Amino acid sequence: MKFYQVFSTVDSRKVADEIAGTLVRERLAACAQVTGPVESTYWWKGKVETSKEWLILIKTSASKLNSLIERLKEIHPYDVPEIIAHEIVSGNPEYLGWIKEVTE
């Protein structure tokens, strides 16, 4: 079984907490951690922007990954949200088992 950590950023702690809660309540994620603020620098609409954002780290199973991404796109406030998934290649077997149990 494969597991993923999904990264996303938003412009407020309140929105980050709401997204984290929604994804966990809907069992698309086993857990979601919010950290920040972080300073992001990026190109947007032809110029360099800098903003304060909050990072959401989301753990899920492969079977829920596509549904999680689609739901995150639905509830995310950005026009083009950062949604990046990294496969978890190794980890505590008990923790990975817990992710499976919670999301399956």
C-alpha positions as CSV (number, residue, x, y, z in Angstrom):
1,M,0.0,0.0,0.0
2,K,1.2,3.5,-0.8
3,F,0.9,6.6,1.3
4,Y,1.3,10.3,0.5
5,Q,2.1,13.6,2.2
6,V,0.3,16.5,0.3
7,F,1.5,20.1,0.7
8,S,-0.7,23.1,0.2
9,T,-0.5,26.8,1.3
10,V,-3.2,29.4,2.1
11,D,-3.2,33.0,3.1
12,S,-4.7,32.7,6.6
13,R,-4.4,30.4,9.6
14,K,-8.2,30.3,9.9
15,V,-8.6,29.0,6.3
16,A,-5.7,26.5,6.8
17,D,-7.4,25.1,10.0
18,E,-10.8,24.9,8.1
19,I,-9.2,23.0,5.2
20,A,-7.4,20.6,7.6
21,G,-10.6,19.9,9.6
22,T,-12.7,19.3,6.5
23,L,-10.2,16.8,4.9
24,V,-9.9,14.9,8.2
25,R,-13.6,14.9,9.0
26,E,-14.3,13.6,5.5
27,R,-11.7,10.9,6.0
28,L,-9.8,11.9,3.0
29,A,-6.8,12.5,5.3
30,A,-5.6,10.8,8.4
31,C,-4.2,14.0,9.7
32,A,-3.3,17.5,8.6
33,Q,-0.8,19.7,10.3
34,V,-0.7,23.5,9.9
35,T,2.5,25.4,10.3
36,G,3.5,29.0,9.7
37,P,3.5,31.7,8.9
38,V,6.0,31.2,6.1
39,E,7.1,33.8,3.6
40,S,6.4,32.8,0.0
41,T,8.0,34.4,-3.0
42,Y,6.5,33.6,-6.4
43,W,5.7,34.8,-9.9
44,W,2.0,35.8,-10.3
45,K,0.4,37.7,-13.2
46,G,3.7,38.8,-14.6
47,K,5.5,40.0,-11.5
48,V,7.2,38.7,-8.4
49,E,5.0,38.6,-5.3
50,T,5.8,38.0,-1.6
51,S,3.2,37.0,0.9
52,K,2.7,35.4,4.3
53,E,1.1,31.9,4.0
54,W,0.4,28.9,6.2
55,L,1.5,25.5,5.1
56,I,-0.8,22.5,5.4
57,L,0.9,19.0,5.5
58,I,-1.7,16.3,4.8
59,K,-1.2,12.5,5.2
60,T,-3.4,10.2,3.1
61,S,-3.5,6.8,1.5
62,A,-3.0,6.2,-2.3
63,S,-6.7,5.2,-2.5
64,K,-7.8,8.6,-1.3
65,L,-5.2,10.8,-3.0
66,N,-7.2,11.7,-6.1
67,S,-10.4,12.4,-4.1
68,L,-8.3,14.5,-1.6
69,I,-6.8,16.6,-4.5
70,E,-10.2,17.2,-6.1
71,R,-11.8,18.2,-2.7
72,L,-8.9,20.4,-1.9
73,K,-9.3,22.2,-5.2
74,E,-13.0,22.7,-4.5
75,I,-12.5,24.3,-1.0
76,H,-9.2,26.1,-1.6
77,P,-9.5,29.9,-2.0
78,Y,-6.7,30.4,-4.6
79,D,-7.3,30.4,-8.3
80,V,-4.3,28.1,-8.7
81,P,-3.7,26.3,-5.4
82,E,-0.4,24.7,-4.6
83,I,-1.2,21.0,-4.3
84,I,1.9,18.8,-4.3
85,A,1.9,15.1,-3.3
86,H,5.0,13.3,-2.3
87,E,5.0,9.5,-1.9
88,I,6.0,8.4,1.6
89,V,8.7,5.8,0.7
90,S,9.4,4.7,4.3
91,G,8.1,5.3,7.8
92,N,7.0,3.9,11.1
93,P,4.9,0.8,10.1
94,E,2.5,1.4,12.9
95,Y,1.9,5.0,11.8
96,L,1.4,4.0,8.1
97,G,-1.0,1.3,9.3
98,W,-2.9,4.0,11.2
99,I,-3.1,6.2,8.0
100,K,-4.6,3.1,6.2
101,E,-7.1,2.4,9.0
102,V,-8.3,5.9,9.2
103,T,-8.7,6.6,5.4
104,E,-9.9,3.2,4.2
